[in-house]
């Protein structure tokens, strides 16, 4: 995939993200993020109320949090 954000590429990421969430495919979802990517969503606070913010930093942390429910 080239670095250009064409409509087709944007749609691909959108579709793959939703597929991964529906399939509970944490690794598949995480691969859509850069190594230093950020996931910011109110769902983080809903799933892990002990967290102080709704942000998960880094591809590995995203895969871990989404994949096994770790709040660390």
MDAnalysis code that builds the backbone (N, CA, C; Angstrom):
import MDAnalysis as mda
import numpy as np

u = mda.Universe.empty(216, n_residues=72, atom_resindex=np.repeat(np.arange(72), 3), trajectory=True)
u.add_TopologyAttr("name", ["N", "CA", "C"] * 72)
u.add_TopologyAttr("resid", np.arange(1, 73))
u.add_TopologyAttr("resname", ["UNK", "UNK", "UNK", "UNK", "UNK", "UNK", "UNK", "UNK", "UNK", "UNK", "UNK", "UNK", "UNK", "UNK", "UNK", "UNK", "UNK", "UNK", "UNK", "UNK", "UNK", "UNK", "UNK", "UNK", "UNK", "UNK", "UNK", "UNK", "UNK", "UNK", "UNK", "UNK", "UNK", "UNK", "UNK", "UNK", "UNK", "UNK", "UNK", "UNK", "UNK", "UNK", "UNK", "UNK", "UNK", "UNK", "UNK", "UNK", "UNK", "UNK", "UNK", "UNK", "UNK", "UNK", "UNK", "UNK", "UNK", "UNK", "UNK", "UNK", "UNK", "UNK", "UNK", "UNK", "UNK", "UNK", "UNK", "UNK", "UNK", "UNK", "UNK", "UNK"])
u.atoms.positions = np.array([
    [0.857, -1.179, 0.000],
    [0.000, 0.000, 0.000],
    [0.901, 1.238, 0.000],
    [0.603, 2.184, -0.828],
    [1.383, 3.411, -0.892],
    [0.931, 4.378, 0.192],
    [1.758, 5.383, 0.506],
    [1.386, 6.323, 1.562],
    [0.251, 7.271, 1.201],
    [-0.203, 7.273, -0.039],
    [-1.308, 8.151, -0.434],
    [-2.617, 7.665, 0.161],
    [-3.403, 8.593, 0.681],
    [-4.681, 8.241, 1.296],
    [-5.809, 8.389, 0.286],
    [-5.885, 7.449, -0.616],
    [-6.962, 7.474, -1.592],
    [-8.249, 6.984, -0.947],
    [-9.360, 7.279, -1.576],
    [-10.645, 6.809, -1.058],
    [-10.648, 5.291, -0.887],
    [-10.055, 4.580, -1.818],
    [-10.023, 3.119, -1.751],
    [-9.216, 2.636, -0.547],
    [-8.094, 3.276, -0.270],
    [-7.269, 2.884, 0.872],
    [-7.968, 3.199, 2.187],
    [-8.607, 4.348, 2.232],
    [-9.351, 4.723, 3.447],
    [-10.469, 3.727, 3.689],
    [-11.177, 3.371, 2.651],
    [-12.277, 2.412, 2.777],
    [-11.765, 1.047, 3.226],
    [-10.597, 0.660, 2.707],
    [-9.993, -0.618, 3.093],
    [-9.726, -0.643, 4.604],
    [-9.128, 0.402, 5.147],
    [-8.831, 0.455, 6.571],
    [-10.126, 0.432, 7.376],
    [-11.100, 1.220, 6.959],
    [-12.407, 1.256, 7.627],
    [-13.025, -0.143, 7.669],
    [-13.077, -0.801, 6.513],
    [-13.680, -2.133, 6.439],
    [-12.903, -3.157, 7.259],
    [-11.581, -3.130, 7.184],
    [-10.765, -4.095, 7.923],
    [-10.867, -3.879, 9.428],
    [-10.919, -2.624, 9.872],
    [-11.051, -2.342, 11.294],
    [-12.365, -2.911, 11.820],
    [-13.443, -2.661, 11.095],
    [-14.754, -3.170, 11.532],
    [-14.828, -4.693, 11.464],
    [-14.228, -5.288, 10.449],
    [-14.200, -6.748, 10.364],
    [-13.454, -7.318, 11.554],
    [-12.302, -6.735, 11.869],
    [-11.485, -7.236, 12.976],
    [-12.219, -7.113, 14.308],
    [-12.909, -6.019, 14.511],
    [-13.664, -5.845, 15.755],
    [-14.773, -6.881, 15.842],
    [-15.537, -7.034, 14.769],
    [-16.640, -8.013, 14.781],
    [-16.133, -9.432, 14.982],
    [-14.955, -9.745, 14.400],
    [-14.382, -11.090, 14.507],
    [-13.541, -11.267, 15.764],
    [-13.456, -10.230, 16.593],
    [-12.616, -10.234, 17.787],
    [-11.177, -10.611, 17.440],
    [-10.686, -10.027, 16.355],
    [-9.344, -10.268, 15.831],
    [-8.438, -9.112, 16.256],
    [-7.904, -9.207, 17.468],
    [-7.090, -8.123, 18.024],
    [-5.835, -7.876, 17.199],
    [-5.175, -8.927, 16.772],
    [-3.958, -8.762, 15.968],
    [-4.278, -8.108, 14.629],
    [-5.376, -8.534, 14.017],
    [-5.785, -7.934, 12.743],
    [-6.082, -6.455, 12.890],
    [-6.733, -6.082, 13.980],
    [-7.029, -4.675, 14.209],
    [-5.745, -3.910, 14.478],
    [-4.887, -4.462, 15.301],
    [-3.652, -3.771, 15.673],
    [-2.749, -3.543, 14.473],
    [-2.756, -4.448, 13.509],
    [-1.883, -4.269, 12.344],
    [-2.277, -3.055, 11.510],
    [-3.461, -2.533, 11.713],
    [-3.883, -1.334, 10.983],
    [-3.262, -0.064, 11.576],
    [-2.618, -0.180, 12.725],
    [-1.996, 0.959, 13.406],
    [-0.491, 0.937, 13.192],
    [0.129, 2.116, 13.157],
    [1.588, 2.219, 13.140],
    [2.123, 1.695, 14.470],
    [3.417, 1.374, 14.507],
    [4.004, 0.873, 15.757],
    [3.781, 1.847, 16.907],
    [3.763, 3.149, 16.606],
    [3.535, 4.149, 17.652],
    [2.122, 4.735, 17.555],
    [1.201, 3.970, 16.975],
    [-0.175, 4.420, 16.792],
    [-0.909, 4.628, 18.107],
    [-2.027, 5.321, 18.019],
    [-2.830, 5.647, 19.199],
    [-4.283, 5.255, 18.942],
    [-4.861, 4.539, 19.881],
    [-6.285, 4.219, 19.859],
    [-6.931, 5.033, 20.968],
    [-7.807, 5.932, 20.585],
    [-8.520, 6.755, 21.568],
    [-10.001, 6.585, 21.328],
    [-10.689, 6.017, 22.330],
    [-12.109, 5.746, 22.211],
    [-12.733, 5.650, 23.605],
    [-13.961, 6.124, 23.749],
    [-14.637, 5.973, 25.038],
    [-14.784, 4.509, 25.448],
    [-14.684, 3.598, 24.498],
    [-14.794, 2.174, 24.820],
    [-13.697, 1.739, 25.788],
    [-12.536, 2.384, 25.733],
    [-11.454, 2.045, 26.663],
    [-11.933, 2.251, 28.104],
    [-12.565, 3.375, 28.360],
    [-13.062, 3.647, 29.718],
    [-14.238, 2.745, 30.086],
    [-15.049, 2.392, 29.111],
    [-16.182, 1.505, 29.384],
    [-15.697, 0.099, 29.740],
    [-14.656, -0.356, 29.044],
    [-14.141, -1.700, 29.282],
    [-13.225, -1.776, 30.493],
    [-12.479, -0.702, 30.745],
    [-11.524, -0.677, 31.840],
    [-11.725, 0.598, 32.651],
    [-12.759, 0.664, 33.481],
    [-13.101, 1.891, 34.213],
    [-12.005, 2.368, 35.163],
    [-11.078, 1.513, 35.509],
    [-9.994, 1.935, 36.390],
    [-8.949, 2.792, 35.677],
    [-9.010, 2.834, 34.355],
    [-8.060, 3.676, 33.605],
    [-8.404, 5.147, 33.789],
    [-7.397, 5.981, 33.701],
    [-7.591, 7.412, 33.869],
    [-7.858, 8.140, 32.561],
    [-7.559, 7.497, 31.445],
    [-7.830, 8.124, 30.157],
    [-8.323, 7.071, 29.171],
    [-8.783, 7.536, 28.040],
    [-9.364, 6.645, 27.035],
    [-8.401, 6.397, 25.886],
    [-7.105, 6.391, 26.177],
    [-6.081, 6.309, 25.145],
    [-5.195, 5.089, 25.380],
    [-4.933, 4.350, 24.304],
    [-3.975, 3.243, 24.333],
    [-2.886, 3.592, 23.324],
    [-1.638, 3.554, 23.760],
    [-0.506, 3.959, 22.923],
    [0.273, 2.747, 22.422],
    [0.492, 2.687, 21.118],
    [1.346, 1.668, 20.520],
    [0.591, 0.447, 20.035],
    [1.051, -0.076, 18.902],
    [0.416, -1.242, 18.278],
    [0.371, -2.433, 19.222],
    [1.477, -2.704, 19.914],
    [1.506, -3.864, 20.808],
    [0.506, -3.714, 21.951],
    [0.420, -2.528, 22.514],
    [-0.541, -2.286, 23.604],
    [-1.972, -2.390, 23.108],
    [-2.201, -1.908, 21.900],
    [-3.557, -2.009, 21.322],
    [-3.939, -3.478, 21.176],
    [-3.046, -4.283, 20.620],
    [-3.330, -5.704, 20.452],
    [-3.543, -6.379, 21.805],
    [-2.731, -6.024, 22.784],
    [-2.844, -6.618, 24.109],
    [-4.154, -6.245, 24.790],
    [-4.487, -4.970, 24.799],
    [-5.696, -4.505, 25.468],
    [-6.943, -5.086, 24.820],
    [-6.976, -5.026, 23.508],
    [-8.150, -5.510, 22.792],
    [-8.222, -7.035, 22.847],
    [-7.059, -7.677, 22.769],
    [-7.012, -9.128, 22.689],
    [-7.323, -9.864, 23.955],
    [-6.835, -9.351, 25.074],
    [-7.049, -10.120, 26.305],
    [-7.679, -9.331, 27.423],
    [-8.051, -8.111, 27.136],
    [-8.748, -7.318, 28.140],
    [-7.849, -6.751, 29.214],
    [-6.535, -6.798, 29.024],
    [-5.615, -6.249, 30.018],
    [-5.810, -4.749, 30.140],
    [-5.798, -4.256, 31.339],
    [-5.965, -2.814, 31.554],
    [-4.659, -2.163, 31.977],
    [-3.574, -2.915, 32.019],
    [-2.312, -2.406, 32.511],
    [-1.656, -1.393, 31.626],
])
